[in-house]
Amino acid sequence: MNKDQIAVAAECLNLDPEVAASRAYDVRDGIIRVSSDIRGVGTVLVGPDLSVLFFASYISLEEALDVWDTGRRTPKESFAALHQRRAPSPATNRDGRAQ
């Protein structure tokens, strides 16, 4: 595990690098696993070449590694949604009308 891998995981999951480091685990062959600190966001595998594979929390590590072994990766641009802030939606009543 190296600082570059942790930095990539932190960027992908929108985590503070220190939080990412505390949640990083060596898996095998230089691959690390980092899970989000927010329930339901998911986990990334980061390879020694800094390529990334995202997997949801309902996927086991073994299943994710099987996918990794096929060469499949997640484009880093896919994580942009985790970096966007949403404007609060207006309050609505039971009829769906704005209050």
Backbone as JSON Lines, residues from 0, in Angstrom:
{"i":0,"aa":"M","n":[0.86,-1.17,0.0],"ca":[0.0,0.0,0.0],"c":[0.91,1.23,0.0]}
{"i":1,"aa":"N","n":[0.56,2.2,-0.86],"ca":[1.37,3.41,-0.87],"c":[0.48,4.65,-0.84]}
{"i":2,"aa":"K","n":[1.11,5.79,-0.63],"ca":[0.37,7.05,-0.49],"c":[-0.41,7.4,-1.75]}
{"i":3,"aa":"D","n":[0.13,7.07,-2.92],"ca":[-0.58,7.37,-4.17],"c":[-1.88,6.58,-4.26]}
{"i":4,"aa":"Q","n":[-1.83,5.31,-3.88],"ca":[-3.05,4.5,-3.89],"c":[-4.09,5.07,-2.93]}
{"i":5,"aa":"I","n":[-3.66,5.46,-1.76],"ca":[-4.59,6.04,-0.78],"c":[-5.16,7.35,-1.3]}
{"i":6,"aa":"A","n":[-4.32,8.16,-1.93],"ca":[-4.8,9.43,-2.49],"c":[-5.85,9.2,-3.58]}
{"i":7,"aa":"V","n":[-5.64,8.2,-4.43],"ca":[-6.61,7.89,-5.48],"c":[-7.93,7.43,-4.84]}
{"i":8,"aa":"A","n":[-7.85,6.55,-3.86],"ca":[-9.07,6.09,-3.18],"c":[-9.8,7.24,-2.51]}
{"i":9,"aa":"A","n":[-9.05,8.13,-1.86],"ca":[-9.66,9.28,-1.19],"c":[-10.36,10.17,-2.2]}
{"i":10,"aa":"E","n":[-9.72,10.4,-3.33],"ca":[-10.33,11.24,-4.37],"c":[-11.59,10.58,-4.93]}
{"i":11,"aa":"C","n":[-11.52,9.3,-5.23],"ca":[-12.68,8.61,-5.8],"c":[-13.87,8.61,-4.85]}
{"i":12,"aa":"L","n":[-13.63,8.33,-3.58],"ca":[-14.72,8.22,-2.61],"c":[-15.02,9.53,-1.89]}
{"i":13,"aa":"N","n":[-14.33,10.6,-2.28],"ca":[-14.52,11.91,-1.66],"c":[-14.28,11.85,-0.15]}
{"i":14,"aa":"L","n":[-13.16,11.22,0.22],"ca":[-12.77,11.07,1.62],"c":[-11.56,11.94,1.93]}
{"i":15,"aa":"D","n":[-11.46,12.34,3.18],"ca":[-10.23,12.96,3.66],"c":[-9.13,11.89,3.54]}
{"i":16,"aa":"P","n":[-7.94,12.25,3.07],"ca":[-6.88,11.25,2.93],"c":[-6.56,10.49,4.22]}
{"i":17,"aa":"E","n":[-6.65,11.15,5.36],"ca":[-6.38,10.45,6.62],"c":[-7.45,9.41,6.91]}
{"i":18,"aa":"V","n":[-8.7,9.73,6.58],"ca":[-9.79,8.76,6.76],"c":[-9.57,7.59,5.81]}
{"i":19,"aa":"A","n":[-9.22,7.89,4.56],"ca":[-8.96,6.83,3.59],"c":[-7.83,5.93,4.08]}
{"i":20,"aa":"A","n":[-6.77,6.51,4.61],"ca":[-5.64,5.72,5.1],"c":[-6.07,4.8,6.24]}
{"i":21,"aa":"S","n":[-6.95,5.29,7.1],"ca":[-7.4,4.47,8.23],"c":[-8.33,3.35,7.79]}
{"i":22,"aa":"R","n":[-8.88,3.46,6.59],"ca":[-9.83,2.46,6.08],"c":[-9.21,1.61,4.96]}
{"i":23,"aa":"A","n":[-7.9,1.72,4.76],"ca":[-7.21,1.01,3.68],"c":[-6.63,-0.31,4.18]}
{"i":24,"aa":"Y","n":[-6.81,-1.34,3.37],"ca":[-6.32,-2.67,3.71],"c":[-5.67,-3.29,2.48]}
{"i":25,"aa":"D","n":[-4.52,-3.92,2.68],"ca":[-3.88,-4.67,1.6],"c":[-4.74,-5.9,1.31]}
{"i":26,"aa":"V","n":[-4.96,-6.16,0.03],"ca":[-5.77,-7.31,-0.36],"c":[-4.85,-8.41,-0.88]}
{"i":27,"aa":"R","n":[-4.2,-8.15,-2.01],"ca":[-3.23,-9.09,-2.59],"c":[-2.57,-8.44,-3.8]}
{"i":28,"aa":"D","n":[-1.42,-8.9,-4.14],"ca":[-0.72,-8.46,-5.35],"c":[-0.63,-6.94,-5.48]}
{"i":29,"aa":"G","n":[-0.48,-6.24,-4.35],"ca":[-0.36,-4.79,-4.39],"c":[-1.67,-4.05,-4.51]}
{"i":30,"aa":"I","n":[-2.79,-4.76,-4.45],"ca":[-4.12,-4.14,-4.52],"c":[-4.56,-3.77,-3.11]}
{"i":31,"aa":"I","n":[-5.14,-2.57,-2.97],"ca":[-5.7,-2.19,-1.67],"c":[-7.22,-2.03,-1.81]}
{"i":32,"aa":"R","n":[-7.88,-2.15,-0.66],"ca":[-9.33,-1.96,-0.57],"c":[-9.58,-0.81,0.38]}
{"i":33,"aa":"V","n":[-10.43,0.14,-0.03],"ca":[-10.82,1.26,0.83],"c":[-12.33,1.39,0.73]}
{"i":34,"aa":"S","n":[-12.99,1.35,1.88],"ca":[-14.44,1.51,1.93],"c":[-14.8,2.91,2.38]}
{"i":35,"aa":"S","n":[-15.9,3.4,1.85],"ca":[-16.39,4.71,2.26],"c":[-16.76,4.69,3.73]}
{"i":36,"aa":"D","n":[-16.69,5.85,4.37],"ca":[-17.13,5.96,5.75],"c":[-18.62,6.29,5.83]}
{"i":37,"aa":"I","n":[-19.27,6.37,4.68],"ca":[-20.71,6.63,4.62],"c":[-21.4,5.35,4.2]}
{"i":38,"aa":"R","n":[-22.32,4.91,5.01],"ca":[-23.03,3.66,4.74],"c":[-23.68,3.68,3.35]}
{"i":39,"aa":"G","n":[-23.46,2.61,2.61],"ca":[-24.1,2.46,1.31],"c":[-23.36,3.03,0.12]}
{"i":40,"aa":"V","n":[-22.27,3.76,0.35],"ca":[-21.54,4.34,-0.79],"c":[-20.77,3.26,-1.53]}
{"i":41,"aa":"G","n":[-20.05,2.42,-0.83],"ca":[-19.33,1.33,-1.47],"c":[-17.84,1.33,-1.17]}
{"i":42,"aa":"T","n":[-17.12,0.57,-1.98],"ca":[-15.71,0.29,-1.77],"c":[-14.97,0.38,-3.1]}
{"i":43,"aa":"V","n":[-13.7,0.75,-3.04],"ca":[-12.86,0.71,-4.24],"c":[-11.66,-0.2,-4.0]}
{"i":44,"aa":"L","n":[-11.28,-0.86,-5.07],"ca":[-9.99,-1.54,-5.12],"c":[-9.09,-0.63,-5.93]}
{"i":45,"aa":"V","n":[-7.86,-0.42,-5.46],"ca":[-6.89,0.4,-6.18],"c":[-5.65,-0.45,-6.4]}
{"i":46,"aa":"G","n":[-5.28,-0.59,-7.65],"ca":[-4.12,-1.4,-7.99],"c":[-2.82,-0.63,-7.89]}
{"i":47,"aa":"P","n":[-1.7,-1.32,-7.98],"ca":[-0.4,-0.65,-7.93],"c":[-0.2,0.31,-9.09]}
{"i":48,"aa":"D","n":[-0.97,0.11,-10.19],"ca":[-0.91,1.02,-11.33],"c":[-1.91,2.17,-11.19]}
{"i":49,"aa":"L","n":[-2.58,2.25,-10.04],"ca":[-3.56,3.28,-9.67],"c":[-4.88,3.16,-10.44]}
{"i":50,"aa":"S","n":[-5.11,2.02,-11.09],"ca":[-6.42,1.78,-11.68],"c":[-7.38,1.41,-10.55]}
{"i":51,"aa":"V","n":[-8.68,1.61,-10.81],"ca":[-9.69,1.52,-9.75],"c":[-10.86,0.65,-10.2]}
{"i":52,"aa":"L","n":[-11.4,-0.11,-9.25],"ca":[-12.66,-0.82,-9.46],"c":[-13.56,-0.52,-8.28]}
{"i":53,"aa":"F","n":[-14.72,0.05,-8.56],"ca":[-15.72,0.31,-7.53],"c":[-16.61,-0.92,-7.39]}
{"i":54,"aa":"F","n":[-17.01,-1.22,-6.14],"ca":[-18.05,-2.22,-5.95],"c":[-18.94,-1.84,-4.79]}
{"i":55,"aa":"A","n":[-20.21,-2.15,-4.96],"ca":[-21.23,-1.82,-3.96],"c":[-21.07,-2.71,-2.73]}
{"i":56,"aa":"S","n":[-21.64,-2.27,-1.63],"ca":[-21.46,-2.97,-0.36],"c":[-22.06,-4.38,-0.36]}
{"i":57,"aa":"Y","n":[-23.0,-4.66,-1.25],"ca":[-23.59,-6.0,-1.27],"c":[-22.74,-7.01,-2.06]}
{"i":58,"aa":"I","n":[-21.67,-6.54,-2.69],"ca":[-20.75,-7.41,-3.43],"c":[-19.63,-7.84,-2.48]}
{"i":59,"aa":"S","n":[-19.32,-9.12,-2.47],"ca":[-18.24,-9.59,-1.6],"c":[-16.89,-9.21,-2.19]}
{"i":60,"aa":"L","n":[-15.89,-9.17,-1.34],"ca":[-14.53,-8.89,-1.8],"c":[-14.09,-9.93,-2.82]}
{"i":61,"aa":"E","n":[-14.43,-11.19,-2.58],"ca":[-14.05,-12.25,-3.5],"c":[-14.66,-12.03,-4.88]}
{"i":62,"aa":"E","n":[-15.93,-11.63,-4.92],"ca":[-16.58,-11.35,-6.21],"c":[-15.91,-10.16,-6.91]}
{"i":63,"aa":"A","n":[-15.59,-9.13,-6.13],"ca":[-14.93,-7.95,-6.7],"c":[-13.56,-8.33,-7.27]}
{"i":64,"aa":"L","n":[-12.83,-9.17,-6.57],"ca":[-11.52,-9.6,-7.07],"c":[-11.65,-10.45,-8.33]}
{"i":65,"aa":"D","n":[-12.71,-11.24,-8.42],"ca":[-12.95,-12.0,-9.65],"c":[-13.14,-11.05,-10.83]}
{"i":66,"aa":"V","n":[-13.9,-9.97,-10.62],"ca":[-14.12,-8.98,-11.67],"c":[-12.8,-8.27,-11.98]}
{"i":67,"aa":"W","n":[-12.04,-7.92,-10.94],"ca":[-10.73,-7.28,-11.13],"c":[-9.85,-8.14,-12.04]}
{"i":68,"aa":"D","n":[-9.87,-9.44,-11.78],"ca":[-9.01,-10.36,-12.55],"c":[-9.39,-10.43,-14.02]}
{"i":69,"aa":"T","n":[-10.61,-10.03,-14.38],"ca":[-11.01,-9.99,-15.79],"c":[-10.45,-8.77,-16.49]}
{"i":70,"aa":"G","n":[-9.91,-7.82,-15.71],"ca":[-9.37,-6.59,-16.28],"c":[-10.34,-5.42,-16.27]}
{"i":71,"aa":"R","n":[-11.53,-5.65,-15.75],"ca":[-12.51,-4.56,-15.72],"c":[-12.12,-3.52,-14.67]}
{"i":72,"aa":"R","n":[-12.3,-2.24,-15.02],"ca":[-12.01,-1.13,-14.12],"c":[-13.12,-0.1,-14.22]}
{"i":73,"aa":"T","n":[-13.2,0.75,-13.22],"ca":[-14.18,1.84,-13.19],"c":[-13.48,3.12,-13.62]}
{"i":74,"aa":"P","n":[-14.01,3.81,-14.64],"ca":[-13.4,5.09,-15.03],"c":[-13.47,6.07,-13.85]}
{"i":75,"aa":"K","n":[-12.39,6.76,-13.6],"ca":[-12.35,7.67,-12.45],"c":[-13.38,8.79,-12.58]}
{"i":76,"aa":"E","n":[-13.77,9.12,-13.81],"ca":[-14.78,10.17,-14.01],"c":[-16.13,9.75,-13.43]}
{"i":77,"aa":"S","n":[-16.34,8.45,-13.27],"ca":[-17.61,7.95,-12.75],"c":[-17.85,8.38,-11.3]}
{"i":78,"aa":"F","n":[-16.8,8.76,-10.61],"ca":[-16.93,9.13,-9.2],"c":[-17.34,10.59,-9.01]}
{"i":79,"aa":"A","n":[-17.46,11.35,-10.09],"ca":[-17.78,12.78,-9.99],"c":[-19.07,13.04,-9.23]}
{"i":80,"aa":"A","n":[-20.02,12.13,-9.32],"ca":[-21.3,12.33,-8.63],"c":[-21.11,12.42,-7.11]}
{"i":81,"aa":"L","n":[-20.09,11.79,-6.58],"ca":[-19.84,11.86,-5.14],"c":[-19.3,13.22,-4.71]}
{"i":82,"aa":"H","n":[-18.86,14.02,-5.67],"ca":[-18.27,15.32,-5.36],"c":[-19.24,16.47,-5.55]}
{"i":83,"aa":"Q","n":[-20.42,16.18,-6.07],"ca":[-21.4,17.24,-6.33],"c":[-22.27,17.45,-5.11]}
{"i":84,"aa":"R","n":[-22.54,18.7,-4.84],"ca":[-23.46,19.03,-3.76],"c":[-24.81,19.28,-4.37]}
{"i":85,"aa":"R","n":[-25.81,18.71,-3.77],"ca":[-27.16,18.9,-4.27],"c":[-27.83,20.02,-3.51]}
{"i":86,"aa":"A","n":[-28.56,20.82,-4.25],"ca":[-29.36,21.87,-3.6],"c":[-30.52,21.18,-2.9]}
{"i":87,"aa":"P","n":[-30.89,21.68,-1.73],"ca":[-32.03,21.06,-1.05],"c":[-33.29,21.19,-1.9]}
{"i":88,"aa":"S","n":[-34.05,20.13,-1.94],"ca":[-35.28,20.18,-2.73],"c":[-36.34,20.94,-1.94]}
{"i":89,"aa":"P","n":[-37.22,21.64,-2.64],"ca":[-38.25,22.4,-1.94],"c":[-39.21,21.45,-1.22]}
{"i":90,"aa":"A","n":[-39.72,21.91,-0.11],"ca":[-40.69,21.11,0.64],"c":[-41.98,21.0,-0.16]}
{"i":91,"aa":"T","n":[-42.56,19.81,-0.12],"ca":[-43.83,19.61,-0.82],"c":[-44.85,19.03,0.15]}
{"i":92,"aa":"N","n":[-46.13,19.25,-0.19],"ca":[-47.17,18.66,0.64],"c":[-47.54,17.29,0.06]}
{"i":93,"aa":"R","n":[-48.56,16.66,0.6],"ca":[-48.94,15.32,0.17],"c":[-49.36,15.26,-1.29]}
{"i":94,"aa":"D","n":[-49.82,16.37,-1.83],"ca":[-50.24,16.42,-3.23],"c":[-49.07,16.66,-4.17]}
{"i":95,"aa":"G","n":[-47.88,16.82,-3.64],"ca":[-46.71,17.07,-4.46],"c":[-46.53,18.53,-4.82]}
{"i":96,"aa":"R","n":[-47.31,19.41,-4.22],"ca":[-47.19,20.84,-4.5],"c":[-46.2,21.48,-3.53]}
{"i":97,"aa":"A","n":[-45.49,22.48,-4.04],"ca":[-44.54,23.21,-3.19],"c":[-45.29,23.93,-2.09]}
{"i":98,"aa":"Q","n":[-44.7,23.95,-0.92],"ca":[-45.33,24.63,0.22],"c":[-44.87,26.06,0.31]}
